[in-house]
Amino acid sequence: MASTARDLALAALYAGVIVALVASGIRPYDRLTWVLEVVPVVIAFPLMWATRRRFPLTTLLYVLIAFHALILIVGGAWTYARVPIGFTVQEMFGLDRNPYDKLGHFAQGFVPAMIAREIFRRKRVVNGGRWLAFVIVCVVLAVSATYELIEWGAAVALGQGAEEFLGTQGDMWDTQSDMFMALLGAIVALAMLSRLHDRQLKAIDTGA
């Protein structure tokens, strides 16, 4: 019964994400930006569906991926520089820019860190807790750097058409701060969730 309730809850969560994805694509602020931002969601969801029997993920990871998808979908619909809640936070703390994109980059470290941790633990890629954490942080920084290279490539290929996708808002240190937020997200995820993650991994290993 518990497994059935879990499956139903996850199915409802992911159905909600798909509804949000479809709704976000009806009238996004900038169509090109929307496409570029939601591509990871469009790729990840079919991949998870195809591997759900052979390599089912922990509940924690399914939930994290769903919420990361929502962050990307909202950013794609409004563009990161124009997400309304970001303006609220900007006004609340007296910031000079909409900080929603920094939330996105924090999640870009937080969630991939747990994805890497799950794969490395289950496939026994790295032994030892400290080495595991070190390699995970390195992977996250590599993912973040790759994303920044993709942004650079989009800027070169599309010119002004990539301005909304970049979302630098005039910040000359945007690339560096994006990577720092991803690094911070990875560290926070490992510090907060490793014990919970280990319990769920153990349940998968024992078939509980």
Backbone bond lengths (Angstrom), bond angles and torsions (degrees), N, CA, C in turn:
res aa  C-N    CA-C-N  psi(-1)  N-CA   C-N-CA  omega(-1)  CA-C   N-CA-C  phi
1 M - - - 1.467 - - 1.518 111.81 -
2 A 1.349 115.50 -41.35 1.461 119.21 -179.25 1.515 110.50 -62.43
3 S 1.344 115.57 -41.74 1.457 119.85 179.37 1.516 110.99 -64.18
4 T 1.343 116.66 -39.73 1.463 120.70 178.50 1.518 111.01 -63.88
5 A 1.334 116.92 -43.88 1.462 120.96 178.97 1.531 110.38 -62.28
6 R 1.343 116.66 -40.59 1.466 121.12 177.74 1.517 110.58 -61.75
7 D 1.335 116.17 -46.93 1.461 120.48 -178.81 1.526 111.63 -62.28
8 L 1.321 116.49 -40.63 1.465 120.19 178.83 1.522 111.21 -66.03
9 A 1.341 116.09 -41.60 1.460 120.03 -179.96 1.526 110.82 -64.48
10 L 1.338 116.48 -42.68 1.461 119.80 178.83 1.529 111.09 -67.78
11 A 1.330 116.72 -37.46 1.465 119.97 177.80 1.531 110.49 -63.04
12 A 1.335 116.54 -41.18 1.468 120.63 178.25 1.523 110.59 -65.15
13 L 1.332 116.19 -41.78 1.464 120.28 179.23 1.520 111.08 -60.86
14 Y 1.318 116.26 -47.19 1.462 119.91 -177.59 1.524 112.03 -72.82
15 A 1.322 117.67 -30.23 1.461 119.81 173.16 1.521 110.02 -63.12
16 G 1.347 115.55 -39.99 1.459 119.86 177.15 1.517 111.80 -62.67
17 V 1.328 116.76 -39.50 1.465 120.34 178.28 1.520 110.65 -64.16
18 I 1.325 116.96 -42.35 1.470 120.51 179.69 1.521 110.97 -64.56
19 V 1.337 116.28 -40.59 1.472 119.76 176.33 1.522 109.94 -61.21
20 A 1.326 116.75 -44.03 1.464 120.89 178.72 1.526 110.92 -62.16
21 L 1.328 117.10 -39.46 1.463 120.92 178.71 1.517 111.58 -62.54
22 V 1.327 115.68 -46.74 1.467 119.93 179.92 1.529 110.77 -64.17
23 A 1.342 116.29 -44.88 1.470 120.29 -179.65 1.522 111.09 -62.63
24 S 1.341 116.55 -38.44 1.462 119.68 -177.77 1.524 112.04 -66.58
25 G 1.334 116.13 -24.65 1.455 119.57 -177.76 1.511 114.67 -87.99
26 I 1.341 117.26 -1.87 1.464 119.08 -178.05 1.531 111.49 -71.15
27 R 1.336 115.63 -52.15 1.466 119.03 178.66 1.531 109.76 -142.01
28 P 1.325 117.93 67.28 1.459 119.44 178.62 1.527 110.79 -68.83
29 Y 1.320 115.81 158.86 1.468 119.26 -179.84 1.525 110.73 -61.11
30 D 1.310 116.29 -41.87 1.469 120.85 179.55 1.527 107.72 -139.61
31 R 1.317 116.65 116.34 1.466 121.16 -172.67 1.521 112.06 -61.26
32 L 1.315 118.18 -43.18 1.457 121.03 -178.97 1.529 110.95 -63.06
33 T 1.326 116.50 -43.40 1.464 120.33 178.62 1.511 110.64 -61.86
34 W 1.326 116.60 -42.51 1.469 120.61 179.25 1.527 110.38 -58.72
35 V 1.328 117.18 -46.57 1.458 120.95 -179.55 1.529 110.49 -60.08
36 L 1.319 116.55 -47.64 1.462 120.91 -177.62 1.527 112.00 -63.56
37 E 1.334 116.94 -36.56 1.463 120.47 -176.62 1.523 113.04 -77.28
38 V 1.330 117.83 -34.89 1.472 119.37 -175.05 1.522 113.10 -92.91
39 V 1.318 118.00 -3.54 1.471 120.16 177.93 1.524 112.46 -53.32
40 P 1.357 119.70 -44.32 1.471 118.46 178.44 1.528 113.12 -58.36
41 V 1.330 117.13 -36.49 1.464 121.03 179.14 1.524 109.73 -66.68
42 V 1.318 116.18 -45.48 1.465 121.46 -177.99 1.529 110.61 -63.18
43 I 1.330 117.19 -31.90 1.460 120.95 178.70 1.534 110.74 -80.09
44 A 1.322 117.06 -44.69 1.467 121.46 -171.88 1.522 112.77 -68.55
45 F 1.330 117.54 -41.14 1.466 119.33 -174.21 1.532 112.85 -64.16
46 P 1.334 119.45 -48.80 1.474 117.92 176.32 1.524 112.44 -61.94
47 L 1.341 116.98 -34.14 1.456 120.13 179.31 1.526 111.18 -65.37
48 M 1.323 116.71 -43.50 1.464 119.73 177.84 1.524 111.30 -65.36
49 W 1.324 116.56 -37.30 1.454 120.10 178.74 1.527 110.77 -65.13
50 A 1.323 116.25 -42.13 1.463 120.37 -177.36 1.531 112.26 -68.21
51 T 1.337 116.98 -27.79 1.468 120.71 -176.48 1.528 113.01 -105.91
52 R 1.337 117.70 9.75 1.469 120.62 -172.97 1.520 112.58 -63.73
53 R 1.319 118.35 -28.68 1.469 121.37 179.44 1.530 110.93 -86.38
54 R 1.323 115.59 -44.55 1.456 120.42 -175.44 1.528 112.18 -74.90
55 F 1.338 116.83 -34.96 1.460 120.03 -177.20 1.536 109.09 -143.29
56 P 1.340 116.76 69.74 1.470 119.00 179.04 1.525 110.44 -66.94
57 L 1.317 115.75 141.86 1.460 121.17 -178.06 1.524 110.56 -91.47
58 T 1.310 116.10 166.01 1.458 120.39 174.07 1.524 109.40 -68.69
59 T 1.317 115.62 156.96 1.465 120.66 176.78 1.523 110.39 -58.05
60 L 1.327 115.95 -42.46 1.462 120.64 179.37 1.517 111.16 -54.93
61 L 1.314 116.96 -46.51 1.462 120.23 -176.68 1.521 111.85 -69.42
62 Y 1.323 117.27 -39.07 1.464 119.32 176.77 1.534 110.72 -59.85
63 V 1.322 116.76 -42.55 1.467 120.62 -179.61 1.523 110.74 -66.48
64 L 1.325 117.14 -44.31 1.466 120.50 -179.97 1.526 111.44 -61.83
65 I 1.316 116.72 -42.98 1.462 120.08 180.00 1.525 110.66 -64.06
66 A 1.316 116.89 -39.25 1.466 120.39 179.16 1.526 111.05 -62.73
67 F 1.341 117.38 -44.78 1.456 119.69 -179.59 1.529 111.94 -69.79
68 H 1.312 116.73 -34.14 1.471 118.98 174.50 1.528 110.28 -64.17
69 A 1.328 115.85 -39.83 1.465 119.56 177.16 1.524 110.95 -60.01
70 L 1.328 117.03 -40.91 1.465 120.21 179.03 1.527 111.66 -64.31
71 I 1.329 116.86 -37.87 1.468 120.17 177.19 1.526 110.19 -61.64
72 L 1.336 116.31 -43.29 1.461 120.54 178.57 1.523 111.75 -65.97
73 I 1.320 116.19 -40.82 1.466 120.72 -178.22 1.526 110.75 -64.70
74 V 1.327 116.86 -45.47 1.473 120.71 178.59 1.518 110.01 -62.83
75 G 1.341 116.99 -44.38 1.455 120.14 178.12 1.514 112.29 -62.27
76 G 1.328 116.47 -36.57 1.454 119.62 178.29 1.516 113.22 -69.68
77 A 1.327 116.45 -37.52 1.469 120.66 -177.97 1.527 111.92 -68.87
78 W 1.341 116.34 -43.90 1.472 120.33 -175.28 1.524 112.97 -97.32
79 T 1.320 117.72 -19.16 1.471 128.13 -160.60 1.528 106.87 72.89
80 Y 1.319 115.91 143.00 1.458 120.99 -171.61 1.523 113.00 -59.94
81 A 1.298 116.76 -32.21 1.467 119.98 -177.49 1.522 112.62 -76.44
82 R 1.361 117.39 -8.10 1.461 119.60 -174.39 1.534 113.68 -125.00
83 V 1.304 118.30 10.98 1.466 120.35 178.67 1.532 108.86 -65.35
84 P 1.333 118.65 123.62 1.473 121.41 -173.75 1.527 114.84 -54.59
85 I 1.327 117.81 -43.30 1.466 118.68 -177.94 1.528 110.78 -63.53
86 G 1.321 116.60 -27.52 1.454 120.27 176.82 1.514 111.99 -65.17
87 F 1.335 116.79 -37.80 1.470 120.11 177.18 1.526 110.73 -66.24
88 T 1.330 115.92 -35.70 1.473 119.81 177.18 1.520 110.67 -62.22
89 V 1.325 116.08 -46.56 1.472 120.47 178.72 1.526 110.42 -65.18
90 Q 1.330 116.03 -39.66 1.464 120.31 178.58 1.527 111.43 -58.82
91 E 1.329 116.18 -45.69 1.465 120.53 179.78 1.529 111.11 -69.76
92 M 1.317 117.66 -38.40 1.456 122.08 -177.90 1.526 111.93 -61.79
93 F 1.334 116.27 -40.42 1.468 120.78 -175.33 1.530 113.25 -105.99
94 G 1.326 116.40 4.95 1.461 119.75 177.80 1.519 113.18 65.40
95 L 1.330 117.34 38.47 1.462 121.33 -178.85 1.521 110.50 -81.95
96 D 1.312 116.62 159.19 1.470 120.01 -178.95 1.525 112.68 -94.67
97 R 1.357 117.75 6.08 1.459 121.14 178.63 1.519 109.41 -156.69
98 N 1.320 115.35 160.80 1.461 121.07 174.66 1.530 108.47 -69.79
99 P 1.345 118.78 121.04 1.465 120.79 -173.68 1.522 115.02 -90.42
100 Y 1.340 118.23 8.93 1.457 118.91 -174.93 1.527 111.98 -59.99
101 D 1.339 117.49 -35.46 1.457 118.89 -179.26 1.527 111.78 -65.18
102 K 1.345 116.22 -26.94 1.464 118.44 177.37 1.531 110.65 -71.01
103 L 1.337 116.42 -33.52 1.464 119.69 172.13 1.521 109.65 -60.67
104 G 1.337 116.18 -42.59 1.455 120.48 179.05 1.516 112.37 -60.63
105 H 1.323 117.09 -41.23 1.463 120.23 -179.13 1.527 111.28 -75.74
106 F 1.329 117.21 -30.43 1.464 120.02 172.69 1.524 109.36 -61.59
107 A 1.335 115.93 -46.02 1.467 120.39 177.25 1.520 111.38 -64.26
108 Q 1.329 116.43 -31.12 1.461 121.20 178.82 1.527 111.30 -65.23
109 G 1.331 116.56 -22.07 1.456 120.33 172.72 1.512 112.25 -94.45
110 F 1.320 116.09 -41.08 1.466 122.59 -174.98 1.528 111.53 -61.96
111 V 1.314 116.76 -52.66 1.474 120.29 -174.60 1.527 112.59 -75.31
112 P 1.339 120.12 -48.09 1.466 118.51 176.67 1.529 113.80 -58.94
113 A 1.337 117.55 -29.33 1.469 119.65 176.80 1.526 110.26 -61.11
114 M 1.329 116.45 -41.94 1.461 119.71 -179.60 1.525 111.55 -75.01
115 I 1.329 116.98 -32.41 1.471 119.61 174.90 1.525 109.58 -63.24
116 A 1.330 116.27 -47.90 1.458 120.47 179.01 1.525 110.88 -61.45
117 R 1.331 116.00 -41.44 1.468 119.85 -179.42 1.532 111.22 -61.65
118 E 1.325 115.63 -41.63 1.467 119.02 -179.40 1.523 111.19 -65.50
119 I 1.316 116.12 -45.01 1.466 119.22 -179.76 1.524 110.81 -65.54
120 F 1.325 116.69 -45.38 1.465 120.00 -177.92 1.522 112.02 -64.44
121 R 1.350 116.94 -40.72 1.459 119.78 -179.50 1.523 111.08 -68.41
122 R 1.306 116.50 -45.86 1.457 119.43 -174.91 1.522 112.74 -73.41
123 K 1.324 116.49 -32.00 1.464 120.68 178.19 1.530 112.32 -92.15
124 R 1.354 115.14 -0.65 1.470 121.09 179.35 1.530 111.66 53.91
125 V 1.319 115.01 45.88 1.472 121.15 -179.61 1.520 110.94 -73.55
126 V 1.343 116.24 -39.96 1.465 121.67 -177.15 1.521 108.64 -128.82
127 N 1.316 116.41 134.31 1.458 121.31 176.54 1.531 109.54 -104.37
128 G 1.318 115.85 142.43 1.459 119.84 178.45 1.508 111.99 96.61
129 G 1.327 116.67 128.84 1.459 121.49 -175.24 1.507 114.13 -61.55
130 R 1.358 117.02 -43.37 1.460 119.51 -176.99 1.523 112.05 -69.31
131 W 1.324 116.05 -42.31 1.460 118.87 177.07 1.528 111.07 -65.73
132 L 1.321 116.03 -37.12 1.458 119.92 177.61 1.524 110.81 -59.75
133 A 1.330 116.85 -48.23 1.454 120.94 179.97 1.524 111.00 -62.18
134 F 1.329 117.14 -41.83 1.467 121.35 -179.82 1.523 111.03 -61.75
135 V 1.334 116.33 -47.68 1.470 120.04 -178.32 1.526 110.76 -65.52
136 I 1.336 117.01 -38.44 1.464 120.41 178.38 1.527 110.97 -61.33
137 V 1.328 116.54 -45.16 1.467 120.28 178.99 1.529 109.92 -61.82
138 C 1.329 117.29 -40.25 1.464 120.63 177.33 1.529 111.40 -62.17
139 V 1.329 116.54 -41.24 1.466 120.93 178.61 1.522 110.33 -63.07
140 V 1.328 116.68 -43.89 1.458 120.93 179.82 1.525 110.76 -61.10
141 L 1.331 117.22 -43.99 1.455 120.31 178.69 1.532 110.74 -64.38
142 A 1.328 116.66 -35.55 1.466 119.80 176.79 1.529 110.85 -65.87
143 V 1.335 116.54 -41.49 1.467 120.58 177.11 1.519 110.35 -62.54
144 S 1.330 116.54 -44.92 1.463 120.98 179.98 1.520 110.97 -62.74
145 A 1.328 117.13 -44.69 1.462 120.60 179.25 1.527 110.90 -62.90
146 T 1.334 116.49 -40.17 1.470 120.01 178.21 1.521 111.03 -61.81
147 Y 1.340 116.01 -41.29 1.461 119.77 178.70 1.522 110.57 -63.43
148 E 1.327 117.39 -40.73 1.461 120.34 178.33 1.531 110.84 -64.87
149 L 1.325 116.95 -35.31 1.469 120.03 176.07 1.527 110.84 -66.75
150 I 1.339 115.91 -37.20 1.469 119.58 176.33 1.525 109.99 -63.55
151 E 1.335 116.91 -42.32 1.464 120.22 176.98 1.520 110.79 -60.76
152 W 1.323 116.56 -42.91 1.466 120.79 178.19 1.530 110.66 -61.99
153 G 1.345 115.95 -44.26 1.458 119.63 178.39 1.520 112.13 -61.81
154 A 1.349 116.00 -39.51 1.463 120.04 177.95 1.524 110.54 -64.42
155 A 1.337 116.09 -39.75 1.462 119.85 179.67 1.521 111.30 -63.95
156 V 1.337 116.31 -40.28 1.462 120.63 179.71 1.525 110.40 -69.03
157 A 1.324 116.68 -43.44 1.464 120.69 -175.01 1.527 113.03 -74.96
158 L 1.339 116.54 -36.82 1.461 120.38 -171.44 1.518 113.81 -106.08
159 G 1.313 117.31 -11.61 1.468 119.67 -179.73 1.516 111.17 62.58
160 Q 1.321 116.36 -130.18 1.458 121.28 -178.99 1.529 112.22 -64.29
161 G 1.307 116.64 -20.57 1.454 119.78 179.90 1.512 113.15 -65.65
162 A 1.332 117.22 -17.17 1.460 120.63 -179.63 1.519 112.68 -97.27
163 E 1.320 117.90 3.68 1.469 120.98 -174.56 1.522 112.24 -59.62
164 E 1.338 116.74 -43.19 1.463 119.71 -179.00 1.530 111.01 -68.94
165 F 1.339 116.74 -34.52 1.456 121.06 179.34 1.527 110.89 -67.12
166 L 1.327 116.79 -39.43 1.458 120.91 -179.54 1.526 111.16 -68.46
167 G 1.317 117.38 -44.32 1.455 122.00 176.13 1.521 114.18 58.30
168 T 1.323 117.74 35.08 1.469 120.11 -177.27 1.519 112.64 -72.15
169 Q 1.328 117.98 -24.46 1.461 123.36 179.02 1.535 111.48 52.61
170 G 1.326 116.00 37.51 1.455 120.35 176.96 1.517 115.15 78.67
171 D 1.320 119.14 7.10 1.460 122.59 -177.55 1.534 109.63 -87.63
172 M 1.318 117.15 113.04 1.467 120.67 -178.27 1.530 112.35 -69.95
173 W 1.338 117.34 -18.63 1.451 121.65 179.79 1.528 111.38 -104.38
174 D 1.306 117.24 22.37 1.465 120.73 -175.05 1.527 112.04 -60.42
175 T 1.316 117.81 -43.52 1.466 121.01 -178.93 1.521 111.21 -61.05
176 Q 1.329 115.90 -46.52 1.463 119.92 -178.42 1.534 111.60 -65.85
177 S 1.328 116.33 -42.14 1.464 119.11 -179.49 1.528 111.12 -69.26
178 D 1.338 117.28 -32.84 1.466 120.37 175.37 1.527 110.76 -61.16
179 M 1.312 116.48 -45.48 1.464 120.44 -179.40 1.523 111.19 -68.38
180 F 1.331 116.72 -34.99 1.464 119.50 176.63 1.521 110.66 -64.49
181 M 1.338 117.22 -40.99 1.463 119.69 179.25 1.522 111.19 -64.80
182 A 1.334 117.53 -36.81 1.463 120.49 176.25 1.528 110.42 -64.95
183 L 1.330 116.41 -42.47 1.465 120.81 176.97 1.526 110.55 -60.49
184 L 1.323 116.20 -45.73 1.457 120.75 179.14 1.523 110.89 -61.81
185 G 1.335 116.92 -42.39 1.459 120.85 178.68 1.517 112.17 -60.32
186 A 1.333 116.93 -41.05 1.460 120.65 179.29 1.523 111.12 -64.22
187 I 1.320 116.80 -44.89 1.464 121.03 -178.79 1.527 110.75 -63.69
188 V 1.333 116.49 -44.34 1.463 120.78 179.85 1.529 110.78 -63.75
189 A 1.320 116.86 -42.62 1.472 120.43 179.67 1.518 111.10 -60.56
190 L 1.319 116.74 -47.05 1.465 120.17 -178.86 1.523 111.44 -64.71
191 A 1.333 116.16 -38.83 1.463 119.86 -179.44 1.524 112.26 -69.50
192 M 1.324 116.90 -37.75 1.459 121.29 -173.73 1.525 113.50 -86.30
193 L 1.328 117.11 -36.68 1.462 119.71 -163.98 1.523 115.23 -113.39
194 S 1.316 118.90 -4.35 1.467 119.94 -173.82 1.531 112.32 -60.18
195 R 1.330 118.07 -43.29 1.467 119.78 -178.68 1.526 111.96 -66.05
196 L 1.326 116.33 -45.20 1.466 120.21 176.81 1.523 110.05 -61.08
197 H 1.308 116.10 -42.69 1.459 120.80 179.84 1.523 111.03 -61.99
198 D 1.329 117.01 -42.12 1.465 120.66 179.33 1.530 111.27 -61.29
199 R 1.339 116.19 -39.30 1.477 119.03 179.01 1.521 110.63 -64.54
200 Q 1.317 116.80 -41.40 1.461 119.07 179.68 1.520 112.11 -70.90
201 L 1.328 117.02 -34.15 1.465 119.89 175.60 1.523 110.66 -65.44
202 K 1.314 116.65 -39.25 1.462 120.80 178.34 1.531 110.40 -63.46
203 A 1.334 116.37 -38.77 1.470 120.07 178.57 1.527 110.78 -63.47
204 I 1.325 116.35 -38.12 1.480 119.64 177.30 1.520 110.12 -66.41
205 D 1.332 116.80 -43.43 1.466 121.05 -178.47 1.526 111.94 -62.71
206 T 1.336 115.96 -36.39 1.468 119.62 -178.17 1.520 112.62 -90.31
207 G 1.357 116.10 -4.84 1.452 119.98 -179.65 1.509 113.65 75.61
208 A 1.348 116.78 18.50 1.456 120.65 -178.37 1.516 111.00 -76.08
